[in-house]
Amino acid sequence: MSPSTRLLMVGQTDVDDQQPELESELSRRGFEIHHSDAKAASNLWAATRSDVVILDLLAATAAGEREVFSSLAERLSRSGLSDHRPVIALADPSAADTFKETVANVDDVLYAPLTAAELVSRIDGLRRLTTMQTELARRTATAASFGVDLPEILPPGEIADANVLVVGEATHFLALETALSAHAVLVGAFTTDTAFDYLSRREFDAVIVALGADDAFDFVQDVRRNPLHFNLPLVVIGERGNEAETTTLFDAGASEVAAIAGAPGELAARLTAHIREFRFRQRLNAVYRHSRRHVICDGLTGLYTRGFLLTHLTRIIDDAERWEEPFTVAAFGVPAMDAINIEYGYPAGDLALRQLGNVIGQVVRGEDLAARFDGPRFAVVFTDTNMDAAETAARRIAAIAGNTAFSLDGGEAFSVDLWTGLAQFKPGDTPQSLIDRALAQTGC
């Protein structure tokens, strides 16, 4: 989450009377909160440049209020891709049918009882998905300016063929199989060791964790430590009314905390929503990988070219100025490149650059743009990311590269140190000024 994430809370004009604990916790976590009634929300959404809109349907009981919320949700859903911001509805499960027209036009629905950790988890997930969609639109436009057409993708439709791993007791498995039979094929793993074995050998659309609270916490944390499973939906079966337990699980990396015995179809609806989002992320990443096969990419490393990087940065800067969104450029250099070429030969140097390109390209997220700037110098644009988060990611890239052994045709192995530099966008920056500021810190 960006420290300055802006929320527009629609329907909560009196904080003291409605969910003060929830808003207090959101403020403590760094969110900037604005309030509006449903009638004024459209104008305030643009004026505050809100990152996420939250529709509080919990207190909207009159028929007139329901109609206003429905109209607002429809207007927000029609915003263009470059203008779209996630919309989340907060609702009572017993009133789901009352607001079905509103719910049909929002990105997600969270049902009471609700914790701040659950809301933060969904905000972060939807913001990242929106960032990916926006970046895809930008990248498609930049690629087109170079004469390259990227394939169009559409969000997944109804889920009827998901592969879901269930971790826990057999009694839970049977109940879940009944609830989810129309949407998924379930695979049971009655121990965590068996679950990790399955995850290493098979692909799943989601994991349902039906363990005790402590075991569930440990399992979720262990799964999230593997970058391959960072976005894999993890739905924990638990007591949603237990705020302390729910908060702990979300902070560990759970995607959802749900009950088997809840509102009719609620578990299936929540699970399939997560699976649709997961599959859409996979499609977006596939397009990003596809785009790196064209002439807009460097022939040696497979990363984007300097020309593509500078052209694309212009579009990112335009959006950053419009929405006041952060982004950071990281530069990487190999100060010992000349010494490597002299000692091991130029073919070994080229091999090192090729493998460094592979490391950088595989570690960064799909929505982050990685390029070879020139010679032994690389750049990564971390979209919607502040300096602290970008520094963590850059250190990880440098650490992985530093622990990689390079050798040509079985010859003597050698290591490569990456020097890094960072520059966060500030008003007045140009693509070249950002790159220059980051490269200056590498000493290369």
C-alpha positions as a Markdown table, in Angstrom:
| # | Residue | x | y | z |
|---|---|---|---|---|
| 1 | Met | 0.0 | 0.0 | 0.0 |
| 2 | Ser | 1.2 | 3.5 | -0.8 |
| 3 | Pro | 1.4 | 5.6 | 2.4 |
| 4 | Ser | -0.9 | 8.2 | 0.9 |
| 5 | Thr | -3.7 | 5.9 | -0.4 |
| 6 | Arg | -6.8 | 8.1 | -0.7 |
| 7 | Leu | -10.2 | 6.6 | 0.2 |
| 8 | Leu | -13.6 | 8.1 | -0.6 |
| 9 | Met | -16.1 | 6.7 | 2.0 |
| 10 | Val | -19.5 | 7.2 | 0.5 |
| 11 | Gly | -22.4 | 7.2 | 3.0 |
| 12 | Gln | -20.3 | 7.7 | 6.1 |
| 13 | Thr | -20.6 | 11.4 | 6.6 |
| 14 | Asp | -20.7 | 11.1 | 10.4 |
| 15 | Val | -17.6 | 9.2 | 11.6 |
| 16 | Asp | -18.6 | 9.2 | 15.2 |
| 17 | Asp | -21.8 | 7.4 | 14.6 |
| 18 | Gln | -20.7 | 4.8 | 12.0 |
| 19 | Gln | -17.8 | 2.4 | 12.4 |
| 20 | Pro | -15.4 | 4.7 | 14.2 |
| 21 | Glu | -13.0 | 1.8 | 15.1 |
| 22 | Leu | -12.7 | 0.8 | 11.4 |
| 23 | Glu | -11.9 | 4.3 | 10.2 |
| 24 | Ser | -9.5 | 4.9 | 13.1 |
| 25 | Glu | -7.5 | 1.8 | 12.2 |
| 26 | Leu | -7.5 | 2.8 | 8.5 |
| 27 | Ser | -6.1 | 6.2 | 9.5 |
| 28 | Arg | -3.5 | 4.6 | 11.7 |
| 29 | Arg | -2.4 | 2.5 | 8.8 |
| 30 | Gly | -1.7 | 5.6 | 6.7 |
| 31 | Phe | -4.9 | 6.0 | 4.6 |
| 32 | Glu | -6.2 | 9.5 | 3.8 |
| 33 | Ile | -10.0 | 9.4 | 4.2 |
| 34 | His | -12.6 | 11.6 | 2.6 |
| 35 | His | -16.3 | 11.5 | 3.2 |
| 36 | Ser | -19.3 | 12.1 | 0.9 |
| 37 | Asp | -22.9 | 11.3 | 0.6 |
| 38 | Ala | -23.9 | 9.3 | -2.5 |
| 39 | Lys | -25.3 | 12.3 | -4.4 |
| 40 | Ala | -22.0 | 14.3 | -4.2 |
| 41 | Ala | -19.6 | 11.4 | -4.6 |
| 42 | Ser | -19.0 | 11.6 | -8.3 |
| 43 | Asn | -17.7 | 15.2 | -8.2 |
| 44 | Leu | -15.7 | 14.6 | -5.0 |
| 45 | Trp | -14.2 | 11.4 | -6.4 |
| 46 | Ala | -12.5 | 13.5 | -9.1 |
| 47 | Ala | -11.6 | 16.4 | -6.9 |
| 48 | Thr | -9.9 | 14.3 | -4.2 |
| 49 | Arg | -8.2 | 12.0 | -6.8 |
| 50 | Ser | -9.4 | 9.1 | -4.7 |
| 51 | Asp | -7.6 | 5.8 | -5.2 |
| 52 | Val | -10.5 | 3.7 | -4.0 |
| 53 | Val | -14.2 | 4.4 | -3.5 |
| 54 | Ile | -16.0 | 2.6 | -0.7 |
| 55 | Leu | -19.8 | 2.5 | -0.7 |
| 56 | Asp | -21.2 | 1.9 | 2.8 |
| 57 | Leu | -24.5 | 0.2 | 2.2 |
| 58 | Leu | -24.8 | -0.9 | 5.8 |
| 59 | Ala | -26.7 | 2.2 | 6.8 |
| 60 | Ala | -28.6 | 2.8 | 3.5 |
| 61 | Thr | -32.0 | 1.4 | 4.3 |
| 62 | Ala | -34.5 | 3.8 | 2.6 |
| 63 | Ala | -35.6 | 3.0 | -1.0 |
| 64 | Gly | -34.4 | 6.4 | -2.1 |
| 65 | Glu | -30.9 | 5.8 | -0.8 |
| 66 | Arg | -30.7 | 2.4 | -2.5 |
| 67 | Glu | -31.5 | 4.0 | -5.9 |
| 68 | Val | -28.9 | 6.8 | -5.4 |
| 69 | Phe | -26.2 | 4.2 | -4.6 |
| 70 | Ser | -27.2 | 2.1 | -7.6 |
| 71 | Ser | -27.0 | 5.1 | -9.9 |
| 72 | Leu | -23.6 | 6.0 | -8.4 |
| 73 | Ala | -22.2 | 2.5 | -8.8 |
| 74 | Glu | -23.3 | 2.4 | -12.4 |
| 75 | Arg | -21.7 | 5.8 | -13.2 |
| 76 | Leu | -18.4 | 4.7 | -11.6 |
| 77 | Ser | -18.4 | 1.4 | -13.5 |
| 78 | Arg | -18.6 | 3.3 | -16.8 |
| 79 | Ser | -15.4 | 5.2 | -16.3 |
| 80 | Gly | -12.7 | 4.5 | -18.8 |
| 81 | Leu | -9.7 | 2.3 | -18.0 |
| 82 | Ser | -7.4 | 5.2 | -17.4 |
| 83 | Asp | -9.9 | 6.8 | -15.0 |
| 84 | His | -11.1 | 3.6 | -13.3 |
| 85 | Arg | -10.6 | 3.3 | -9.6 |
| 86 | Pro | -11.7 | 0.2 | -7.5 |
| 87 | Val | -15.1 | 0.4 | -5.9 |
| 88 | Ile | -15.8 | -1.7 | -2.8 |
| 89 | Ala | -19.3 | -2.1 | -1.2 |
| 90 | Leu | -19.7 | -2.8 | 2.5 |
| 91 | Ala | -23.0 | -4.7 | 3.0 |
| 92 | Asp | -25.0 | -6.8 | 5.4 |
| 93 | Pro | -25.3 | -10.4 | 4.0 |
| 94 | Ser | -28.9 | -10.5 | 4.9 |
| 95 | Ala | -29.6 | -7.5 | 2.6 |
| 96 | Ala | -27.6 | -8.8 | -0.4 |
| 97 | Asp | -30.8 | -9.0 | -2.6 |
| 98 | Thr | -31.8 | -5.5 | -1.7 |
| 99 | Phe | -28.6 | -4.0 | -3.2 |
| 100 | Lys | -28.1 | -6.5 | -6.1 |
| 101 | Glu | -28.1 | -3.7 | -8.7 |
| 102 | Thr | -25.4 | -1.8 | -6.8 |
| 103 | Val | -23.4 | -4.9 | -6.2 |
| 104 | Ala | -23.4 | -5.8 | -9.9 |
| 105 | Asn | -21.5 | -2.7 | -10.7 |
| 106 | Val | -18.7 | -2.7 | -8.0 |
| 107 | Asp | -15.4 | -4.5 | -8.0 |
| 108 | Asp | -15.9 | -6.3 | -4.7 |
| 109 | Val | -18.3 | -6.7 | -1.8 |
| 110 | Leu | -17.3 | -7.2 | 1.8 |
| 111 | Tyr | -19.9 | -8.4 | 4.3 |
| 112 | Ala | -20.3 | -7.5 | 7.9 |
| 113 | Pro | -18.8 | -8.2 | 10.4 |
| 114 | Leu | -15.7 | -6.5 | 8.9 |
| 115 | Thr | -12.2 | -5.8 | 10.2 |
| 116 | Ala | -9.8 | -3.1 | 9.0 |
| 117 | Ala | -7.3 | -5.9 | 8.1 |
| 118 | Glu | -9.8 | -7.5 | 5.7 |
| 119 | Leu | -10.6 | -4.1 | 4.1 |
| 120 | Val | -6.9 | -3.2 | 3.8 |
| 121 | Ser | -6.2 | -6.6 | 2.1 |
| 122 | Arg | -8.9 | -6.1 | -0.5 |
| 123 | Ile | -7.9 | -2.5 | -1.1 |
| 124 | Asp | -4.3 | -3.5 | -1.7 |
| 125 | Gly | -5.3 | -6.4 | -4.0 |
| 126 | Leu | -7.7 | -4.3 | -6.1 |
| 127 | Arg | -5.3 | -1.4 | -6.3 |
| 128 | Arg | -2.6 | -3.6 | -7.6 |
| 129 | Leu | -5.0 | -5.2 | -10.1 |
| 130 | Thr | -6.0 | -1.7 | -11.3 |
| 131 | Thr | -2.3 | -0.7 | -11.6 |
| 132 | Met | -1.8 | -3.8 | -13.8 |
| 133 | Gln | -4.7 | -2.9 | -16.0 |
| 134 | Thr | -3.7 | 0.7 | -16.3 |
| 135 | Glu | -0.1 | -0.3 | -17.1 |
| 136 | Leu | -1.2 | -2.7 | -19.8 |
| 137 | Ala | -3.2 | 0.1 | -21.5 |
| 138 | Arg | -0.1 | 2.3 | -21.3 |
| 139 | Arg | 2.2 | -0.4 | -22.6 |
| 140 | Thr | -0.1 | -1.3 | -25.4 |
| 141 | Ala | -0.1 | 2.3 | -26.5 |
| 142 | Thr | 3.7 | 2.6 | -26.3 |
| 143 | Ala | 4.1 | -0.7 | -28.2 |
| 144 | Ala | 1.8 | 0.6 | -30.9 |
| 145 | Ser | 3.9 | 3.7 | -31.4 |
| 146 | Phe | 6.8 | 1.3 | -32.3 |
| 147 | Gly | 4.5 | -0.7 | -34.7 |
| 148 | Val | 3.9 | -3.6 | -32.3 |
| 149 | Asp | 0.4 | -4.8 | -31.5 |
| 150 | Leu | -0.1 | -6.5 | -28.1 |
| 151 | Pro | -2.9 | -9.1 | -27.8 |
| 152 | Glu | -6.2 | -7.9 | -26.2 |
| 153 | Ile | -7.3 | -9.7 | -23.1 |
| 154 | Leu | -10.7 | -9.9 | -21.4 |
| 155 | Pro | -11.5 | -10.7 | -17.7 |
| 156 | Pro | -12.4 | -14.3 | -17.0 |
| 157 | Gly | -16.1 | -15.2 | -17.0 |
| 158 | Glu | -18.0 | -17.5 | -14.8 |
| 159 | Ile | -15.8 | -20.0 | -12.8 |
| 160 | Ala | -16.8 | -23.6 | -13.3 |
| 161 | Asp | -13.5 | -25.5 | -13.7 |
| 162 | Ala | -11.3 | -24.2 | -10.9 |
| 163 | Asn | -8.7 | -26.5 | -9.3 |
| 164 | Val | -8.7 | -25.8 | -5.5 |
| 165 | Leu | -6.5 | -27.4 | -2.9 |
| 166 | Val | -8.1 | -27.9 | 0.5 |
| 167 | Val | -5.8 | -28.2 | 3.5 |
| 168 | Gly | -7.3 | -29.6 | 6.7 |
| 169 | Glu | -9.6 | -32.2 | 8.1 |
| 170 | Ala | -11.8 | -34.6 | 6.1 |
| 171 | Thr | -15.0 | -33.2 | 7.6 |
| 172 | His | -14.3 | -29.8 | 6.3 |
| 173 | Phe | -13.4 | -31.2 | 2.9 |
| 174 | Leu | -16.9 | -32.9 | 2.5 |
| 175 | Ala | -18.7 | -29.7 | 3.5 |
| 176 | Leu | -16.6 | -27.6 | 1.1 |
| 177 | Glu | -17.1 | -30.1 | -1.7 |
| 178 | Thr | -20.9 | -29.7 | -1.3 |
| 179 | Ala | -20.7 | -25.9 | -1.2 |
| 180 | Leu | -18.4 | -25.6 | -4.2 |
| 181 | Ser | -19.3 | -28.5 | -6.5 |
| 182 | Ala | -20.6 | -26.2 | -9.2 |
| 183 | His | -17.4 | -24.1 | -9.4 |
| 184 | Ala | -14.4 | -26.3 | -8.6 |
| 185 | Val | -12.7 | -29.6 | -8.4 |
| 186 | Leu | -11.3 | -30.0 | -4.9 |
| 187 | Val | -8.0 | -31.8 | -4.0 |
| 188 | Gly | -7.6 | -32.7 | -0.3 |
| 189 | Ala | -4.4 | -32.4 | 1.7 |
| 190 | Phe | -4.9 | -33.4 | 5.3 |
| 191 | Thr | -1.5 | -32.3 | 6.4 |
| 192 | Thr | 0.6 | -29.2 | 5.6 |
| 193 | Asp | 3.5 | -31.3 | 4.3 |
| 194 | Thr | 1.2 | -32.9 | 1.8 |
| 195 | Ala | -0.1 | -29.5 | 0.8 |
| 196 | Phe | 3.3 | -28.1 | 0.1 |
| 197 | Asp | 4.1 | -31.3 | -1.9 |
| 198 | Tyr | 1.0 | -30.7 | -4.1 |
| 199 | Leu | 1.9 | -27.0 | -4.5 |
| 200 | Ser | 5.4 | -27.9 | -5.7 |
| 201 | Arg | 4.0 | -30.3 | -8.4 |
| 202 | Arg | 0.6 | -28.9 | -9.5 |
| 203 | Glu | -1.0 | -25.6 | -10.4 |
| 204 | Phe | -4.0 | -24.5 | -8.4 |
| 205 | Asp | -6.4 | -21.6 | -8.7 |
| 206 | Ala | -6.9 | -21.2 | -5.0 |
| 207 | Val | -6.1 | -22.8 | -1.6 |
| 208 | Ile | -8.7 | -23.3 | 1.2 |
| 209 | Val | -7.1 | -23.5 | 4.6 |
| 210 | Ala | -9.2 | -25.4 | 7.1 |
| 211 | Leu | -6.8 | -25.6 | 10.0 |
| 212 | Gly | -6.7 | -24.2 | 13.5 |
| 213 | Ala | -5.9 | -20.5 | 13.9 |
| 214 | Asp | -2.2 | -21.0 | 14.8 |
| 215 | Asp | -1.6 | -23.7 | 12.1 |
| 216 | Ala | -3.4 | -21.6 | 9.5 |
| 217 | Phe | -1.2 | -18.6 | 10.4 |
| 218 | Asp | 2.0 | -20.5 | 9.9 |
| 219 | Phe | 0.8 | -22.2 | 6.7 |
| 220 | Val | -0.3 | -18.9 | 5.1 |
| 221 | Gln | 3.0 | -17.2 | 6.0 |
| 222 | Asp | 5.0 | -20.1 | 4.6 |
| 223 | Val | 3.1 | -20.1 | 1.3 |
| 224 | Arg | 3.6 | -16.3 | 0.9 |
| 225 | Arg | 7.3 | -16.6 | 1.3 |
| 226 | Asn | 7.4 | -18.4 | -2.1 |
| 227 | Pro | 7.3 | -15.7 | -4.9 |
| 228 | Leu | 5.5 | -18.2 | -7.1 |
| 229 | His | 2.5 | -18.1 | -4.8 |
| 230 | Phe | 2.5 | -14.5 | -3.9 |
| 231 | Asn | -0.9 | -13.9 | -5.6 |
| 232 | Leu | -2.4 | -17.3 | -5.1 |
| 233 | Pro | -5.8 | -16.9 | -3.3 |
| 234 | Leu | -5.6 | -18.3 | 0.2 |
| 235 | Val | -9.1 | -18.5 | 1.8 |
| 236 | Val | -9.0 | -19.4 | 5.5 |
| 237 | Ile | -12.0 | -21.1 | 7.1 |
| 238 | Gly | -12.5 | -19.4 | 10.5 |
| 239 | Glu | -14.7 | -17.2 | 12.6 |
| 240 | Arg | -15.2 | -13.8 | 10.9 |
| 241 | Gly | -16.5 | -12.3 | 14.0 |
| 242 | Asn | -13.2 | -12.9 | 15.9 |
| 243 | Glu | -11.5 | -9.6 | 15.1 |
| 244 | Ala | -8.1 | -10.5 | 16.6 |
| 245 | Glu | -7.9 | -13.8 | 14.8 |
| 246 | Thr | -9.1 | -12.3 | 11.5 |
| 247 | Thr | -6.6 | -9.4 | 11.7 |
| 248 | Thr | -3.7 | -11.8 | 12.4 |
| 249 | Leu | -4.6 | -14.0 | 9.4 |
| 250 | Phe | -4.9 | -11.1 | 7.0 |
| 251 | Asp | -1.6 | -9.6 | 8.2 |
| 252 | Ala | 0.0 | -13.0 | 7.5 |
| 253 | Gly | -1.2 | -12.9 | 3.9 |
| 254 | Ala | -4.7 | -14.5 | 3.8 |
| 255 | Ser | -6.9 | -13.4 | 0.9 |
| 256 | Glu | -10.1 | -14.1 | 2.8 |
| 257 | Val | -11.4 | -15.4 | 6.1 |
| 258 | Ala | -14.7 | -17.1 | 5.5 |
| 259 | Ala | -17.2 | -19.4 | 7.3 |
| 260 | Ile | -18.6 | -22.6 | 5.7 |
| 261 | Ala | -21.9 | -22.0 | 7.3 |
| 262 | Gly | -22.7 | -18.4 | 6.2 |
| 263 | Ala | -25.1 | -16.7 | 3.9 |
| 264 | Pro | -26.3 | -18.9 | 1.0 |
| 265 | Gly | -23.6 | -19.0 | -1.7 |
| 266 | Glu | -21.4 | -16.5 | 0.1 |
| 267 | Leu | -18.4 | -18.8 | 0.3 |
| 268 | Ala | -18.7 | -19.8 | -3.3 |
| 269 | Ala | -19.1 | -16.1 | -4.4 |
| 270 | Arg | -16.1 | -15.0 | -2.4 |
| 271 | Leu | -13.9 | -17.8 | -3.7 |
| 272 | Thr | -14.8 | -17.4 | -7.3 |
| 273 | Ala | -14.2 | -13.7 | -7.1 |
| 274 | His | -10.7 | -14.3 | -5.9 |
| 275 | Ile | -10.2 | -16.9 | -8.6 |
| 276 | Arg | -11.4 | -14.5 | -11.4 |
| 277 | Glu | -8.9 | -11.9 | -10.1 |
| 278 | Phe | -6.1 | -14.5 | -10.0 |
| 279 | Arg | -6.7 | -15.7 | -13.5 |
| 280 | Phe | -6.9 | -12.1 | -14.8 |
| 281 | Arg | -3.5 | -11.4 | -13.2 |
| 282 | Gln | -2.1 | -14.5 | -15.0 |
| 283 | Arg | -3.5 | -13.3 | -18.3 |
| 284 | Leu | -2.0 | -9.8 | -17.8 |
| 285 | Asn | 1.4 | -11.3 | -16.9 |
| 286 | Ala | 1.2 | -13.5 | -20.0 |
| 287 | Val | 0.8 | -10.4 | -22.2 |
| 288 | Tyr | 3.7 | -8.7 | -20.4 |
| 289 | Arg | 5.9 | -11.7 | -21.2 |
| 290 | His | 4.6 | -11.8 | -24.8 |
| 291 | Ser | 5.5 | -8.2 | -25.3 |
| 292 | Arg | 9.2 | -8.9 | -24.5 |
| 293 | Arg | 9.6 | -11.1 | -27.6 |
| 294 | His | 9.3 | -8.2 | -30.1 |
| 295 | Val | 11.7 | -5.6 | -31.6 |
| 296 | Ile | 11.0 | -3.3 | -28.7 |
| 297 | Cys | 13.2 | -5.5 | -26.6 |
| 298 | Asp | 17.0 | -5.9 | -26.4 |
| 299 | Gly | 18.2 | -8.9 | -28.3 |
| 300 | Leu | 20.8 | -9.9 | -25.7 |
| 301 | Thr | 18.8 | -9.7 | -22.5 |
| 302 | Gly | 15.2 | -9.8 | -23.6 |
| 303 | Leu | 14.4 | -6.7 | -21.6 |
| 304 | Tyr | 12.9 | -3.6 | -23.1 |
| 305 | Thr | 15.1 | -1.2 | -25.1 |
| 306 | Arg | 16.3 | 2.2 | -24.0 |
| 307 | Gly | 14.1 | 3.9 | -26.6 |
| 308 | Phe | 11.0 | 2.0 | -25.3 |
| 309 | Leu | 11.8 | 2.9 | -21.7 |
| 310 | Leu | 12.2 | 6.6 | -22.3 |
| 311 | Thr | 9.0 | 6.8 | -24.5 |
| 312 | His | 7.0 | 4.8 | -22.0 |
| 313 | Leu | 8.2 | 6.9 | -19.0 |
| 314 | Thr | 6.5 | 9.9 | -20.7 |
| 315 | Arg | 3.2 | 8.2 | -20.4 |
| 316 | Ile | 3.8 | 7.1 | -16.8 |
| 317 | Ile | 4.8 | 10.7 | -15.8 |
| 318 | Asp | 1.6 | 12.0 | -17.4 |
| 319 | Asp | -0.5 | 9.7 | -15.3 |
| 320 | Ala | 1.5 | 10.3 | -12.1 |
| 321 | Glu | 1.0 | 14.1 | -12.5 |
| 322 | Arg | -2.7 | 13.6 | -13.2 |
| 323 | Trp | -3.5 | 11.3 | -10.3 |
| 324 | Glu | -0.6 | 12.3 | -7.9 |
| 325 | Glu | 0.6 | 8.7 | -7.8 |
| 326 | Pro | 4.1 | 7.7 | -6.8 |
| 327 | Phe | 6.5 | 5.7 | -8.9 |
| 328 | Thr | 10.2 | 5.0 | -8.6 |
| 329 | Val | 13.0 | 4.3 | -11.1 |
| 330 | Ala | 15.7 | 1.9 | -10.0 |
| 331 | Ala | 19.0 | 1.7 | -11.9 |
| 332 | Phe | 21.5 | -1.2 | -11.8 |
| 333 | Gly | 25.1 | -1.2 | -13.0 |
| 334 | Val | 27.9 | -3.7 | -13.2 |
| 335 | Pro | 31.0 | -1.8 | -12.3 |
| 336 | Ala | 33.3 | -4.8 | -12.9 |
| 337 | Met | 32.1 | -5.5 | -16.5 |
| 338 | Asp | 35.3 | -4.4 | -18.1 |
| 339 | Ala | 37.3 | -6.6 | -15.8 |
| 340 | Ile | 35.0 | -9.6 | -16.5 |
| 341 | Asn | 35.5 | -9.1 | -20.3 |
| 342 | Ile | 39.3 | -9.0 | -19.9 |
| 343 | Glu | 39.6 | -12.0 | -17.5 |
| 344 | Tyr | 36.9 | -14.3 | -18.9 |
| 345 | Gly | 36.4 | -13.0 | -22.4 |
| 346 | Tyr | 33.6 | -11.1 | -24.1 |
| 347 | Pro | 31.4 | -14.1 | -24.7 |
| 348 | Ala | 31.4 | -14.7 | -20.9 |
| 349 | Gly | 30.5 | -11.0 | -20.4 |
| 350 | Asp | 27.6 | -11.3 | -22.8 |
| 351 | Leu | 26.5 | -14.5 | -21.0 |
| 352 | Ala | 26.5 | -12.5 | -17.7 |
| 353 | Leu | 24.5 | -9.7 | -19.2 |
| 354 | Arg | 22.0 | -12.2 | -20.6 |
| 355 | Gln | 21.6 | -14.0 | -17.3 |
| 356 | Leu | 21.3 | -10.7 | -15.4 |
| 357 | Gly | 18.5 | -9.8 | -17.8 |
| 358 | Asn | 16.8 | -13.1 | -17.0 |
| 359 | Val | 17.1 | -12.4 | -13.2 |
| 360 | Ile | 15.7 | -8.9 | -13.4 |
| 361 | Gly | 12.9 | -9.9 | -15.8 |
| 362 | Gln | 11.8 | -12.8 | -13.6 |
| 363 | Val | 12.0 | -11.0 | -10.3 |
| 364 | Val | 10.1 | -7.9 | -11.1 |
| 365 | Arg | 6.3 | -7.8 | -11.2 |
| 366 | Gly | 4.6 | -7.8 | -14.6 |
| 367 | Glu | 3.4 | -4.2 | -14.2 |
| 368 | Asp | 6.9 | -3.0 | -13.5 |
| 369 | Leu | 8.9 | -2.2 | -16.6 |
| 370 | Ala | 12.5 | -3.6 | -16.9 |
| 371 | Ala | 14.9 | -2.4 | -19.6 |
| 372 | Arg | 18.5 | -2.5 | -20.6 |
| 373 | Phe | 19.6 | 1.1 | -20.7 |
| 374 | Asp | 23.0 | 0.6 | -22.3 |
| 375 | Gly | 26.0 | -1.6 | -21.9 |
| 376 | Pro | 26.0 | -3.1 | -18.4 |
| 377 | Arg | 23.4 | -0.7 | -17.1 |
| 378 | Phe | 19.7 | -1.6 | -16.5 |
| 379 | Ala | 16.6 | 0.2 | -15.3 |
| 380 | Val | 13.3 | -0.9 | -13.7 |
| 381 | Val | 10.3 | 1.4 | -13.3 |
| 382 | Phe | 8.3 | 0.4 | -10.2 |
| 383 | Thr | 4.8 | 1.6 | -10.9 |
| 384 | Asp | 2.6 | 3.0 | -8.1 |
| 385 | Thr | 5.5 | 2.4 | -5.7 |
| 386 | Asn | 7.2 | 4.8 | -3.2 |
| 387 | Met | 10.9 | 4.9 | -2.5 |
| 388 | Asp | 10.9 | 2.6 | 0.5 |
| 389 | Ala | 9.1 | -0.3 | -1.3 |
| 390 | Ala | 11.3 | 0.2 | -4.4 |
| 391 | Glu | 14.4 | 0.1 | -2.3 |
| 392 | Thr | 13.3 | -3.3 | -0.8 |
| 393 | Ala | 12.7 | -4.7 | -4.3 |
| 394 | Ala | 16.0 | -3.3 | -5.7 |
| 395 | Arg | 17.9 | -4.9 | -2.9 |
| 396 | Arg | 16.2 | -8.2 | -3.6 |
| 397 | Ile | 17.2 | -8.1 | -7.2 |
| 398 | Ala | 20.8 | -7.2 | -6.4 |
| 399 | Ala | 21.0 | -10.0 | -3.8 |
| 400 | Ile | 19.7 | -12.7 | -6.2 |
| 401 | Ala | 22.1 | -11.5 | -8.9 |
| 402 | Gly | 25.0 | -11.5 | -6.4 |
| 403 | Asn | 24.2 | -15.2 | -5.5 |
| 404 | Thr | 24.1 | -16.3 | -9.1 |
| 405 | Ala | 27.2 | -18.2 | -10.4 |
| 406 | Phe | 28.1 | -17.3 | -14.0 |
| 407 | Ser | 30.3 | -19.4 | -16.3 |
| 408 | Leu | 30.8 | -20.0 | -20.0 |
| 409 | Asp | 30.7 | -23.6 | -21.3 |
| 410 | Gly | 31.6 | -25.1 | -18.0 |
| 411 | Gly | 34.5 | -22.8 | -17.4 |
| 412 | Glu | 35.6 | -21.1 | -14.2 |
| 413 | Ala | 32.6 | -19.6 | -12.4 |
| 414 | Phe | 32.5 | -16.0 | -11.4 |
| 415 | Ser | 30.0 | -13.7 | -9.6 |
| 416 | Val | 28.6 | -10.3 | -10.5 |
| 417 | Asp | 27.9 | -7.5 | -8.2 |
| 418 | Leu | 25.0 | -5.1 | -9.1 |
| 419 | Trp | 25.3 | -1.5 | -7.8 |
| 420 | Thr | 21.9 | 0.2 | -7.4 |
| 421 | Gly | 20.5 | 3.7 | -7.5 |
| 422 | Leu | 16.9 | 5.0 | -6.9 |
| 423 | Ala | 15.0 | 8.0 | -8.0 |
| 424 | Gln | 11.3 | 8.7 | -7.0 |
| 425 | Phe | 9.3 | 10.8 | -9.4 |
| 426 | Lys | 8.8 | 14.5 | -8.4 |
| 427 | Pro | 7.0 | 17.2 | -10.3 |
| 428 | Gly | 9.1 | 18.6 | -13.1 |
| 429 | Asp | 11.0 | 15.3 | -13.8 |
| 430 | Thr | 11.5 | 14.2 | -17.3 |
| 431 | Pro | 12.3 | 10.6 | -18.4 |
| 432 | Gln | 16.0 | 11.4 | -18.8 |
| 433 | Ser | 16.3 | 13.3 | -15.5 |
| 434 | Leu | 14.8 | 10.4 | -13.6 |
| 435 | Ile | 17.2 | 7.9 | -15.2 |
| 436 | Asp | 20.2 | 10.2 | -14.8 |
| 437 | Arg | 19.4 | 10.7 | -11.1 |
| 438 | Ala | 19.1 | 6.9 | -10.5 |
| 439 | Leu | 22.2 | 6.1 | -12.6 |
| 440 | Ala | 24.3 | 8.7 | -10.8 |
| 441 | Gln | 23.9 | 6.7 | -7.6 |
| 442 | Thr | 25.2 | 3.5 | -9.1 |
| 443 | Gly | 28.6 | 4.9 | -9.9 |
| 444 | Cys | 28.6 | 3.3 | -13.3 |
